[in-house]
Each structure stands twice: as C-alpha cells, then as structure tokens.
Amino acid sequence: MTDFLVSNLDIVFFFYGMAFISLGIIIFSQLRGARRSAFRLVEVLPILAWFGLIHGGHELLVMFDTIKGEPYFLKVFSAFLLALSYLLLLFFGYSLFNLDERKKLGAWVPLIAILLFFSVPAFSWPQSLSTWIMSSRYFLGFVGAVLSAIGLQRYYHADGMQMHRIGVGPYFSAASASFILYALAGGLIVPKGSFFPAAVLNESSFLSLLGMPVLVFRAIAAVGLSWSFWHIINFFNIEQQDPRERQEAELRAAHDTLEERVKQRTDEVTKVNWQLEEEVGRRKEVEGTLRSISDTLQEALLEVPENVPGVDFGHLYKSSTSEPGKAGGDFYDLFELEHENVGIIIGDVSGKGLEAATLTSLVKHSIQAYAYEISSPAEVISSTNNVVCRSLSSSAFVTVFFGILDMRSGILTYCSAGHPPGIIRRITGETSALKTRSPIIGVFPSASFTDEQIVMRHDDMLLLFTDGVIEARLDGELYGEERLVEFVRDSGTTDTKVLPQRILEEVSHFCEGSLSDDLAILAISFRGTCRADQSEPAKY
C-alpha cells in the first residue's frame, strides 16, 4: 500500500486539491440561499470558501510539479498561493472565534503569527523557498486550523438552543475534528529541513513511522471539511426558509384581513346611516352592526398567543362601560422576533369608538412590522410616530410601551412613549418603577425617542398597565403609582396569571367599583436562560 500511494502521489494530490476546491464551491453555492440567515456563521464562511479555492489551486500546481516538474516561477507562484490560502484560514479562524461575544480574541494573535511567518525565513540561513513553505504551514496554517476548530465549538455552544433544534451538532463536531487533523497533518508535518522541528518531524519521518504519506491525511481532512460544511449550510437553508418573511406575510395578511373587515363593516354602517332618516326602524340594525365592529376590533387588538417560549405571562382588559359599540383604545401583545427575542407592546389611544379602534390597529401593527426590521425600540416607535402623524386628521394621540426582551441575556431594551412607567419586581422582592423619558406619539412628527435597558433575571417579573389603573379615583383621590408599587411588592404572588386579577380587585375596591377609564394589565415573568452576570445589579 505504501509503495502504491508513494508512486501515485499525483492522484492523491488531485483528490486533495479537488476536495478543497469543492469546499469553496459548496460554500459559495449554498450561501446564495442562506444570505439572509439569522445564523452569524454565514458572515465569515466566504473567507473559508476562498481558502478552499486558493489552497486547492496550490495543490493542483503541486500535482503538475509531481508529474512533469514545474518551472521555477510556477514553484514560487505555488508557494505564494499556499501562504495566501493559509493567511485566509488564519483570518477565518480569528473571525469565527470572535463570533461568540463572551470573550473575544485580540488582534495581537493573528498579528504575531504573521510577524513570525515573515521573520523566521528572513533571519534563517540559508534562505530557500522551502523555508517559506515551512513558515507558512507552522505560523499561518497550523494556527488558523486550530482557531477554526475552537471557533466552531464556541459558536455551536453559544447558539446551542437553535443548533440543537436543527440538529447540526454532529456536523460541527466533524468539521472541528477535520480542522484538528489538518492542523497536525498540514501545519506541523512539513518538508524535511535543517532546523528543529522540521529536521525531526517531517514528511519523510511521517512516512517511515506510519507507512503512509501525510498527503493522505490532508486529503481526508479536506473531504471531511467539505462534507461537514455542506450539511451545516444545507441545514441552515432548511431552517431559514426565512421565518421573518413568513412572519411578515402572516402579519400583512392579518392586517389586510382586519382592514378589509373594518372597511366592509364601515361601508355597511355608512349605507345604513344614509337610510336612517327614512327608516327609523332600522336603528337597531345599526346598533347591532356597530357592536359587531367594536367586538371584532376589540378581540383583534387584545389577541395574544397562548404561549411564548422563555416567558410566563398573564393579561387582563376591563372596560369602564358596558355601552355597545364603544371599543376602547387599550391594547397589548407579545410576539416572537429573530435571534430568540420577544416583542412586548402595551398602549392606550385617546378616545373611544371606531376611530380610536382603527388608530389602535394602525399603531399596533406598525410597531410589529417595524420590529422585524429594526432592533432599537426607540427607532421602531419613531417610525410608528411618523406613520401616525401622517395618518391622523384629529387631535387623537397615543401612549405606548414597546420593549424587546433577549431570551439569551435577559436584557430588556424598551422605549416608553408617554406611557405610565412599568414596574419591575425582582425575585428578591425589590420593586420599583422603570424610567420613562419619551413623549407621546401622534402629535410631534420630529419627536425624539430614547431607549432604556434593564437586566431581567430568572423569575423577575415585569408589570405593564394603562393609565386606567393608576387614575382610578375616589372622591378626587387617585389610586396612584406609589400605591400600585407597594401592592405589587406586598401582594405575595409571583404568578403572572393571578396578579392582573388581584390588581383589578384592588383597584375596584379602592374606587368602590366605579372605574373612570378602561384598563389593561400585562404581567410577564422571565424564564429564559439568562447569561448575564447574576451579580450585576440592574441599572434603571
């Protein structure tokens, strides 16, 4: 077997080179479908693809040299391709390692490797093309392959929840193992040299020890990398049939359906009103139509998913009147976003009835639509404010709280636009109100909005509400924010499904059942896996 492989090294070089060229082709062809993937790995894969194409070209030149012997300038060019491909592998490993935000690698690591690559041949004697090839393998190829193997594992474990779901773990392990094999076979086993370690550990000693050329192991590593990354990127494509596009399409369809239903019912009401003077007896039909419109809108604006991964929540809406056809302007919602984020909305539109309900629908669905494209709640609110200001023809206005909760870190980034401040109750019992520094929307087109942040830890609870809670009154005395904070702190319950009803009972008892305004309550308890430092206090 040894004699056969040694005498047919040109064939091994061919398969070795084509395996790396296949790696580049696979990545570039597959990335066309994954270019909008939520997985950050696709951002650095083009570097690996160029490494595969250039390194494969180098190996094919070596194959021609084995068969016919190359002119010296082609040998120099081949050595240049080797160094360039390993430089790309070094930058791929460095970039991949730093995809994990927990602890990044400084720029000094690749810089030292590059300096060593130039320095060792420059100061060695005698200088030769072989010395540069050895330096490329030692300081660029070996370091780059090791960083790539470690970086793949760091990335896989950083996004473990998503990775486990799509089942790419075995392929990440295979790719890491292939990089380690290549680091040893391609980075440490070099042509025989006159200095250590090349004088001891080289291609000749490897052949004598194992009875097989090191090129075979390099080819195995190349095939392993091509096979692994084909499966990894293919899984990304399957997983990323662009859920954002599906979500946006569903959102647009729901919004269009709601608008169509409103338009149909409004046309019915308009037609009935035209005939009202002639047919007084149809008044009951008009009231029934108004009630149907109001009920439809109210149900749509208060509809939330049955469950959202990573949070427990409870919600409640209470109208201050039982009069038909008087839909309120209070609304709330929770919805999933990309990168394991959850959007949280609660708001209040001034006024009642069909106009207020239509404006509520516009605000809620605008926020949801912009949230899929913009990661800053303040910018989402600013864009929504522009839409509302262009749409309003009356003096109506909106207060709204919109936050994005990161399920991985527990960081809640929010913008409270003129809305009553939410309340955070820590698992320790510490309770306080959140900051709120942004103006109402729908009044000033050029208004400035601000993001705030807090860190939620496991079992911390966020309480959001509309002003109907704190403005409930008895004999001119308001229930007030301070009284609500004290009640949440002393209520003795952390059950989000129970707390909204407890608050309603408390407020109703205070005002003796006479609510002056509609009220909405949304309680959210964080259950996600929080990676934030548990000892770090929240800033608010």
KOLTI-673935 format. One record per residue (C-alpha): residue number from 1; residue in one letter; x, y, z. Coordinates in steps of 0.25 Angstrom, whole numbers, plus 5000, padded with zeros to 4 digits. Example, Ala and Ser with C-alpha at 12.3 -4.5 7.8 and 13.67 -1.06 7.14 Angstrom:
BEGIN
NUMI   resi   resn     xx     yy     zz
NUMI      1      A   5049   4982   5031
NUMI      2      S   5055   4996   5029
//
This chain:
BEGIN
NUMI   resi   resn     xx     yy     zz
NUMI      1      M   5000   5000   5000
NUMI      2      T   5011   5010   5004
NUMI      3      D   5018   5007   4990
NUMI      4      F   5005   5009   4983
NUMI      5      L   5002   5022   4989
NUMI      6      V   5016   5028   4988
NUMI      7      S   5017   5024   4973
NUMI      8      N   5003   5030   4971
NUMI      9      L   5004   5043   4979
NUMI     10      D   4999   5051   4967
NUMI     11      I   4985   5044   4968
NUMI     12      V   4985   5047   4983
NUMI     13      F   4989   5062   4980
NUMI     14      F   4977   5063   4970
NUMI     15      F   4967   5058   4980
NUMI     16      Y   4973   5066   4991
NUMI     17      G   4972   5079   4983
NUMI     18      M   4959   5076   4977
NUMI     19      A   4953   5073   4991
NUMI     20      F   4957   5088   4995
NUMI     21      I   4952   5094   4982
NUMI     22      S   4939   5086   4985
NUMI     23      L   4939   5093   4999
NUMI     24      G   4939   5106   4993
NUMI     25      I   4929   5103   4982
NUMI     26      I   4919   5097   4992
NUMI     27      I   4920   5109   5002
NUMI     28      F   4918   5119   4991
NUMI     29      S   4907   5112   4984
NUMI     30      Q   4900   5109   4997
NUMI     31      L   4901   5123   5003
NUMI     32      R   4892   5128   4992
NUMI     33      G   4881   5122   4999
NUMI     34      A   4886   5126   5013
NUMI     35      R   4890   5140   5011
NUMI     36      R   4878   5145   5020
NUMI     37      S   4880   5134   5030
NUMI     38      A   4879   5138   5045
NUMI     39      F   4892   5130   5047
NUMI     40      R   4904   5139   5048
NUMI     41      L   4913   5127   5043
NUMI     42      V   4909   5131   5029
NUMI     43      E   4916   5144   5031
NUMI     44      V   4930   5138   5031
NUMI     45      L   4928   5126   5022
NUMI     46      P   4933   5133   5009
NUMI     47      I   4947   5134   5015
NUMI     48      L   4947   5119   5017
NUMI     49      A   4942   5118   5003
NUMI     50      W   4953   5126   4997
NUMI     51      F   4963   5118   5005
NUMI     52      G   4958   5105   4999
NUMI     53      L   4958   5110   4985
NUMI     54      I   4972   5116   4986
NUMI     55      H   4978   5105   4994
NUMI     56      G   4972   5095   4984
NUMI     57      G   4979   5102   4973
NUMI     58      H   4992   5101   4980
NUMI     59      E   4991   5086   4982
NUMI     60      L   4987   5084   4967
NUMI     61      L   5000   5092   4963
NUMI     62      V   5008   5083   4973
NUMI     63      M   5001   5071   4965
NUMI     64      F   5007   5076   4952
NUMI     65      D   5020   5078   4958
NUMI     66      T   5020   5064   4963
NUMI     67      I   5016   5059   4949
NUMI     68      K   5025   5068   4940
NUMI     69      G   5033   5077   4948
NUMI     70      E   5029   5092   4949
NUMI     71      P   5037   5104   4944
NUMI     72      Y   5043   5111   4956
NUMI     73      F   5034   5123   4955
NUMI     74      L   5022   5114   4956
NUMI     75      K   5028   5108   4968
NUMI     76      V   5029   5122   4974
NUMI     77      F   5015   5125   4970
NUMI     78      S   5010   5112   4977
NUMI     79      A   5017   5115   4989
NUMI     80      F   5011   5129   4989
NUMI     81      L   4997   5122   4987
NUMI     82      L   5000   5114   4999
NUMI     83      A   5003   5126   5008
NUMI     84      L   4991   5133   5003
NUMI     85      S   4982   5122   5006
NUMI     86      Y   4987   5120   5020
NUMI     87      L   4986   5135   5023
NUMI     88      L   4971   5134   5019
NUMI     89      L   4970   5121   5028
NUMI     90      L   4976   5129   5039
NUMI     91      F   4966   5141   5038
NUMI     92      F   4955   5131   5037
NUMI     93      G   4959   5124   5050
NUMI     94      Y   4961   5138   5056
NUMI     95      S   4947   5143   5051
NUMI     96      L   4940   5131   5055
NUMI     97      F   4946   5131   5069
NUMI     98      N   4941   5145   5071
NUMI     99      L   4926   5142   5067
NUMI    100      D   4924   5138   5081
NUMI    101      E   4922   5151   5089
NUMI    102      R   4926   5145   5103
NUMI    103      K   4941   5146   5101
NUMI    104      K   4948   5151   5089
NUMI    105      L   4962   5149   5084
NUMI    106      G   4971   5161   5082
NUMI    107      A   4976   5165   5068
NUMI    108      W   4990   5162   5074
NUMI    109      V   4989   5147   5072
NUMI    110      P   4988   5148   5056
NUMI    111      L   4998   5159   5056
NUMI    112      I   5008   5151   5064
NUMI    113      A   5006   5139   5055
NUMI    114      I   5008   5148   5042
NUMI    115      L   5021   5154   5048
NUMI    116      L   5027   5140   5051
NUMI    117      F   5023   5136   5037
NUMI    118      F   5032   5147   5031
NUMI    119      S   5042   5147   5042
NUMI    120      V   5047   5133   5042
NUMI    121      P   5050   5131   5028
NUMI    122      A   5056   5145   5027
NUMI    123      F   5066   5142   5038
NUMI    124      S   5069   5128   5035
NUMI    125      W   5081   5123   5027
NUMI    126      P   5082   5118   5016
NUMI    127      Q   5069   5124   5011
NUMI    128      S   5061   5116   5002
NUMI    129      L   5047   5114   4996
NUMI    130      S   5045   5102   5005
NUMI    131      T   5047   5111   5017
NUMI    132      W   5036   5120   5013
NUMI    133      I   5027   5108   5011
NUMI    134      M   5030   5102   5025
NUMI    135      S   5028   5116   5031
NUMI    136      S   5014   5117   5024
NUMI    137      R   5010   5103   5030
NUMI    138      Y   5015   5106   5044
NUMI    139      F   5011   5120   5047
NUMI    140      L   4999   5122   5038
NUMI    141      G   4993   5108   5034
NUMI    142      F   4994   5102   5048
NUMI    143      V   4989   5114   5056
NUMI    144      G   4978   5116   5046
NUMI    145      A   4973   5102   5047
NUMI    146      V   4973   5101   5062
NUMI    147      L   4966   5115   5063
NUMI    148      S   4956   5110   5053
NUMI    149      A   4953   5097   5061
NUMI    150      I   4952   5104   5074
NUMI    151      G   4943   5115   5068
NUMI    152      L   4933   5105   5062
NUMI    153      Q   4931   5099   5076
NUMI    154      R   4930   5113   5083
NUMI    155      Y   4920   5117   5072
NUMI    156      Y   4912   5104   5074
NUMI    157      H   4911   5105   5089
NUMI    158      A   4908   5120   5089
NUMI    159      D   4895   5118   5080
NUMI    160      G   4893   5104   5086
NUMI    161      M   4877   5105   5087
NUMI    162      Q   4876   5108   5072
NUMI    163      M   4887   5098   5068
NUMI    164      H   4881   5086   5076
NUMI    165      R   4867   5089   5070
NUMI    166      I   4872   5088   5055
NUMI    167      G   4881   5076   5059
NUMI    168      V   4895   5081   5053
NUMI    169      G   4903   5076   5065
NUMI    170      P   4910   5064   5059
NUMI    171      Y   4914   5072   5046
NUMI    172      F   4920   5083   5055
NUMI    173      S   4928   5072   5062
NUMI    174      A   4932   5066   5049
NUMI    175      A   4937   5080   5044
NUMI    176      S   4945   5083   5057
NUMI    177      A   4951   5069   5056
NUMI    178      S   4955   5071   5042
NUMI    179      F   4961   5084   5045
NUMI    180      I   4970   5078   5056
NUMI    181      L   4974   5067   5047
NUMI    182      Y   4978   5077   5037
NUMI    183      A   4985   5086   5047
NUMI    184      L   4994   5073   5050
NUMI    185      A   4996   5068   5036
NUMI    186      G   4996   5081   5029
NUMI    187      G   5002   5090   5039
NUMI    188      L   5012   5082   5046
NUMI    189      I   5017   5072   5036
NUMI    190      V   5026   5080   5027
NUMI    191      P   5037   5076   5017
NUMI    192      K   5050   5072   5023
NUMI    193      G   5058   5084   5028
NUMI    194      S   5072   5086   5035
NUMI    195      F   5066   5092   5047
NUMI    196      F   5056   5087   5058
NUMI    197      P   5045   5083   5058
NUMI    198      A   5046   5081   5042
NUMI    199      A   5059   5072   5044
NUMI    200      V   5051   5062   5053
NUMI    201      L   5036   5063   5050
NUMI    202      N   5035   5064   5035
NUMI    203      E   5028   5057   5023
NUMI    204      S   5039   5047   5022
NUMI    205      S   5039   5043   5036
NUMI    206      F   5024   5042   5036
NUMI    207      L   5024   5033   5024
NUMI    208      S   5035   5024   5031
NUMI    209      L   5027   5024   5044
NUMI    210      L   5013   5021   5039
NUMI    211      G   5016   5015   5025
NUMI    212      M   5006   5025   5018
NUMI    213      P   5009   5039   5012
NUMI    214      V   5004   5051   5020
NUMI    215      L   4997   5055   5008
NUMI    216      V   4986   5044   5010
NUMI    217      F   4982   5050   5024
NUMI    218      R   4982   5064   5018
NUMI    219      A   4972   5059   5007
NUMI    220      I   4964   5052   5018
NUMI    221      A   4963   5065   5025
NUMI    222      A   4959   5073   5013
NUMI    223      V   4948   5063   5009
NUMI    224      G   4943   5064   5024
NUMI    225      L   4942   5079   5023
NUMI    226      S   4935   5079   5010
NUMI    227      W   4925   5068   5015
NUMI    228      S   4922   5075   5028
NUMI    229      F   4920   5089   5023
NUMI    230      W   4911   5084   5012
NUMI    231      H   4902   5078   5023
NUMI    232      I   4903   5090   5032
NUMI    233      I   4899   5101   5022
NUMI    234      N   4889   5092   5016
NUMI    235      F   4882   5091   5030
NUMI    236      F   4883   5106   5031
NUMI    237      N   4876   5107   5018
NUMI    238      I   4865   5098   5022
NUMI    239      E   4863   5104   5036
NUMI    240      Q   4864   5118   5030
NUMI    241      Q   4853   5117   5019
NUMI    242      D   4853   5132   5024
NUMI    243      P   4843   5131   5036
NUMI    244      R   4844   5146   5036
NUMI    245      E   4837   5147   5022
NUMI    246      R   4827   5136   5027
NUMI    247      Q   4824   5145   5040
NUMI    248      E   4823   5158   5032
NUMI    249      A   4814   5151   5021
NUMI    250      E   4805   5146   5033
NUMI    251      L   4805   5160   5039
NUMI    252      R   4802   5166   5026
NUMI    253      A   4791   5156   5023
NUMI    254      A   4785   5158   5037
NUMI    255      H   4786   5173   5036
NUMI    256      D   4779   5173   5022
NUMI    257      T   4768   5164   5027
NUMI    258      L   4766   5173   5039
NUMI    259      E   4765   5185   5030
NUMI    260      E   4756   5178   5020
NUMI    261      R   4747   5174   5031
NUMI    262      V   4747   5189   5036
NUMI    263      K   4744   5194   5022
NUMI    264      Q   4733   5184   5020
NUMI    265      R   4726   5187   5033
NUMI    266      T   4729   5202   5031
NUMI    267      D   4722   5202   5018
NUMI    268      E   4710   5195   5024
NUMI    269      V   4709   5205   5035
NUMI    270      T   4710   5217   5024
NUMI    271      K   4700   5211   5016
NUMI    272      V   4690   5209   5028
NUMI    273      N   4693   5223   5032
NUMI    274      W   4688   5228   5019
NUMI    275      Q   4675   5221   5020
NUMI    276      L   4673   5225   5035
NUMI    277      E   4665   5237   5033
NUMI    278      E   4655   5229   5024
NUMI    279      E   4655   5216   5032
NUMI    280      V   4656   5219   5047
NUMI    281      G   4652   5205   5050
NUMI    282      R   4666   5200   5045
NUMI    283      R   4673   5207   5057
NUMI    284      K   4674   5194   5064
NUMI    285      E   4681   5188   5052
NUMI    286      V   4691   5200   5052
NUMI    287      E   4694   5198   5067
NUMI    288      G   4696   5183   5064
NUMI    289      T   4706   5186   5053
NUMI    290      L   4713   5196   5062
NUMI    291      R   4714   5186   5073
NUMI    292      S   4719   5175   5063
NUMI    293      I   4730   5184   5058
NUMI    294      S   4734   5188   5072
NUMI    295      D   4734   5174   5077
NUMI    296      T   4743   5169   5065
NUMI    297      L   4753   5181   5067
NUMI    298      Q   4754   5179   5082
NUMI    299      E   4756   5164   5080
NUMI    300      A   4767   5166   5070
NUMI    301      L   4774   5177   5078
NUMI    302      L   4775   5169   5090
NUMI    303      E   4778   5155   5084
NUMI    304      V   4791   5149   5089
NUMI    305      P   4798   5136   5086
NUMI    306      E   4795   5125   5096
NUMI    307      N   4809   5123   5100
NUMI    308      V   4823   5130   5097
NUMI    309      P   4836   5122   5099
NUMI    310      G   4844   5127   5110
NUMI    311      V   4833   5135   5118
NUMI    312      D   4821   5133   5126
NUMI    313      F   4810   5144   5125
NUMI    314      G   4796   5148   5129
NUMI    315      H   4787   5159   5123
NUMI    316      L   4774   5165   5126
NUMI    317      Y   4765   5176   5120
NUMI    318      K   4754   5183   5127
NUMI    319      S   4745   5193   5120
NUMI    320      S   4739   5204   5129
NUMI    321      T   4726   5204   5121
NUMI    322      S   4716   5193   5116
NUMI    323      E   4711   5202   5106
NUMI    324      P   4711   5195   5092
NUMI    325      G   4719   5200   5080
NUMI    326      K   4729   5207   5089
NUMI    327      A   4742   5199   5087
NUMI    328      G   4753   5205   5096
NUMI    329      G   4767   5209   5091
NUMI    330      D   4775   5200   5101
NUMI    331      F   4783   5189   5094
NUMI    332      Y   4795   5179   5097
NUMI    333      D   4802   5168   5090
NUMI    334      L   4814   5159   5091
NUMI    335      F   4821   5153   5079
NUMI    336      E   4834   5145   5075
NUMI    337      L   4845   5152   5068
NUMI    338      E   4858   5147   5062
NUMI    339      H   4870   5143   5070
NUMI    340      E   4862   5138   5082
NUMI    341      N   4856   5152   5085
NUMI    342      V   4841   5155   5089
NUMI    343      G   4834   5167   5086
NUMI    344      I   4825   5173   5097
NUMI    345      I   4814   5184   5094
NUMI    346      I   4804   5191   5103
NUMI    347      G   4798   5204   5099
NUMI    348      D   4786   5214   5100
NUMI    349      V   4779   5222   5089
NUMI    350      S   4771   5234   5093
NUMI    351      G   4756   5234   5091
NUMI    352      K   4747   5222   5089
NUMI    353      G   4739   5216   5077
NUMI    354      L   4742   5212   5063
NUMI    355      E   4752   5224   5061
NUMI    356      A   4760   5220   5073
NUMI    357      A   4760   5205   5070
NUMI    358      T   4765   5208   5056
NUMI    359      L   4776   5216   5061
NUMI    360      T   4780   5206   5071
NUMI    361      S   4780   5195   5060
NUMI    362      L   4790   5204   5052
NUMI    363      V   4799   5207   5064
NUMI    364      K   4800   5192   5068
NUMI    365      H   4802   5186   5054
NUMI    366      S   4812   5197   5050
NUMI    367      I   4821   5194   5063
NUMI    368      Q   4820   5179   5059
NUMI    369      A   4824   5181   5045
NUMI    370      Y   4836   5191   5048
NUMI    371      A   4841   5182   5059
NUMI    372      Y   4844   5171   5049
NUMI    373      E   4854   5181   5042
NUMI    374      I   4859   5190   5053
NUMI    375      S   4866   5185   5066
NUMI    376      S   4864   5198   5074
NUMI    377      P   4850   5200   5081
NUMI    378      A   4853   5215   5080
NUMI    379      E   4854   5215   5065
NUMI    380      V   4842   5206   5064
NUMI    381      I   4834   5216   5072
NUMI    382      S   4840   5228   5064
NUMI    383      S   4836   5221   5051
NUMI    384      T   4822   5218   5056
NUMI    385      N   4821   5232   5061
NUMI    386      N   4823   5237   5046
NUMI    387      V   4812   5227   5041
NUMI    388      V   4802   5232   5051
NUMI    389      C   4805   5247   5049
NUMI    390      R   4803   5245   5034
NUMI    391      S   4790   5237   5037
NUMI    392      L   4783   5246   5048
NUMI    393      S   4773   5256   5044
NUMI    394      S   4769   5259   5058
NUMI    395      S   4775   5262   5072
NUMI    396      A   4776   5248   5076
NUMI    397      F   4789   5243   5082
NUMI    398      V   4795   5230   5087
NUMI    399      T   4803   5226   5099
NUMI    400      V   4811   5213   5097
NUMI    401      F   4822   5204   5103
NUMI    402      F   4830   5195   5094
NUMI    403      G   4841   5186   5098
NUMI    404      I   4850   5175   5093
NUMI    405      L   4854   5164   5103
NUMI    406      D   4866   5156   5099
NUMI    407      M   4863   5142   5104
NUMI    408      R   4878   5138   5104
NUMI    409      S   4883   5150   5112
NUMI    410      G   4871   5155   5120
NUMI    411      I   4873   5169   5115
NUMI    412      L   4860   5177   5113
NUMI    413      T   4862   5189   5103
NUMI    414      Y   4850   5198   5103
NUMI    415      C   4844   5211   5100
NUMI    416      S   4832   5217   5108
NUMI    417      A   4826   5228   5099
NUMI    418      G   4817   5236   5109
NUMI    419      H   4812   5223   5115
NUMI    420      P   4811   5220   5130
NUMI    421      P   4824   5214   5135
NUMI    422      G   4825   5199   5136
NUMI    423      I   4828   5192   5149
NUMI    424      I   4840   5182   5151
NUMI    425      R   4838   5172   5163
NUMI    426      R   4851   5165   5166
NUMI    427      I   4851   5150   5171
NUMI    428      T   4857   5156   5183
NUMI    429      G   4844   5165   5185
NUMI    430      E   4851   5178   5182
NUMI    431      T   4841   5186   5174
NUMI    432      S   4842   5199   5166
NUMI    433      A   4837   5207   5154
NUMI    434      L   4844   5207   5141
NUMI    435      K   4850   5220   5135
NUMI    436      T   4841   5227   5124
NUMI    437      R   4846   5239   5117
NUMI    438      S   4840   5239   5103
NUMI    439      P   4828   5247   5098
NUMI    440      I   4814   5242   5093
NUMI    441      I   4813   5239   5079
NUMI    442      G   4804   5244   5068
NUMI    443      V   4806   5259   5072
NUMI    444      F   4820   5263   5068
NUMI    445      P   4826   5257   5055
NUMI    446      S   4840   5261   5059
NUMI    447      A   4839   5256   5073
NUMI    448      S   4852   5249   5079
NUMI    449      F   4850   5236   5086
NUMI    450      T   4860   5229   5095
NUMI    451      D   4864   5214   5098
NUMI    452      E   4865   5209   5113
NUMI    453      Q   4871   5196   5118
NUMI    454      I   4869   5187   5130
NUMI    455      V   4874   5173   5132
NUMI    456      M   4863   5163   5136
NUMI    457      R   4868   5150   5143
NUMI    458      H   4861   5137   5145
NUMI    459      D   4847   5139   5151
NUMI    460      D   4848   5154   5151
NUMI    461      M   4834   5160   5147
NUMI    462      L   4830   5172   5139
NUMI    463      L   4817   5178   5141
NUMI    464      L   4811   5187   5130
NUMI    465      F   4798   5195   5130
NUMI    466      T   4790   5206   5124
NUMI    467      D   4786   5219   5132
NUMI    468      G   4772   5213   5136
NUMI    469      V   4779   5206   5147
NUMI    470      I   4786   5218   5154
NUMI    471      E   4776   5228   5150
NUMI    472      A   4764   5221   5157
NUMI    473      R   4759   5230   5168
NUMI    474      L   4750   5232   5179
NUMI    475      D   4745   5246   5184
NUMI    476      G   4756   5252   5175
NUMI    477      E   4768   5244   5181
NUMI    478      L   4775   5236   5171
NUMI    479      Y   4780   5221   5173
NUMI    480      G   4793   5226   5168
NUMI    481      E   4807   5219   5164
NUMI    482      E   4813   5218   5178
NUMI    483      R   4801   5211   5184
NUMI    484      L   4802   5201   5172
NUMI    485      V   4817   5199   5174
NUMI    486      E   4814   5196   5189
NUMI    487      F   4803   5186   5185
NUMI    488      V   4812   5178   5175
NUMI    489      R   4823   5177   5185
NUMI    490      D   4814   5173   5197
NUMI    491      S   4804   5164   5189
NUMI    492      G   4811   5151   5192
NUMI    493      T   4809   5146   5178
NUMI    494      T   4819   5144   5166
NUMI    495      D   4809   5136   5158
NUMI    496      T   4807   5145   5145
NUMI    497      K   4793   5139   5142
NUMI    498      V   4788   5143   5156
NUMI    499      L   4794   5156   5158
NUMI    500      P   4786   5164   5148
NUMI    501      Q   4773   5159   5154
NUMI    502      R   4778   5163   5168
NUMI    503      I   4781   5177   5163
NUMI    504      L   4767   5179   5157
NUMI    505      E   4761   5175   5170
NUMI    506      E   4770   5184   5178
NUMI    507      V   4767   5196   5169
NUMI    508      S   4752   5193   5168
NUMI    509      H   4751   5192   5183
NUMI    510      F   4759   5205   5184
NUMI    511      C   4749   5213   5175
NUMI    512      E   4737   5205   5180
NUMI    513      G   4735   5198   5166
NUMI    514      S   4734   5212   5159
NUMI    515      L   4745   5211   5148
NUMI    516      S   4747   5224   5141
NUMI    517      D   4755   5219   5129
NUMI    518      D   4757   5205   5123
NUMI    519      L   4769   5198   5128
NUMI    520      A   4779   5187   5122
NUMI    521      I   4789   5179   5130
NUMI    522      L   4800   5171   5125
NUMI    523      A   4809   5163   5135
NUMI    524      I   4822   5156   5129
NUMI    525      S   4831   5147   5137
NUMI    526      F   4845   5144   5130
NUMI    527      R   4848   5129   5129
NUMI    528      G   4859   5129   5119
NUMI    529      T   4873   5124   5120
NUMI    530      C   4880   5137   5125
NUMI    531      R   4895   5138   5122
NUMI    532      A   4896   5152   5129
NUMI    533      D   4905   5153   5141
NUMI    534      Q   4896   5149   5152
NUMI    535      S   4903   5158   5162
NUMI    536      E   4902   5171   5153
NUMI    537      P   4891   5180   5158
NUMI    538      A   4881   5185   5148
NUMI    539      K   4882   5199   5144
NUMI    540      Y   4869   5207   5143
//
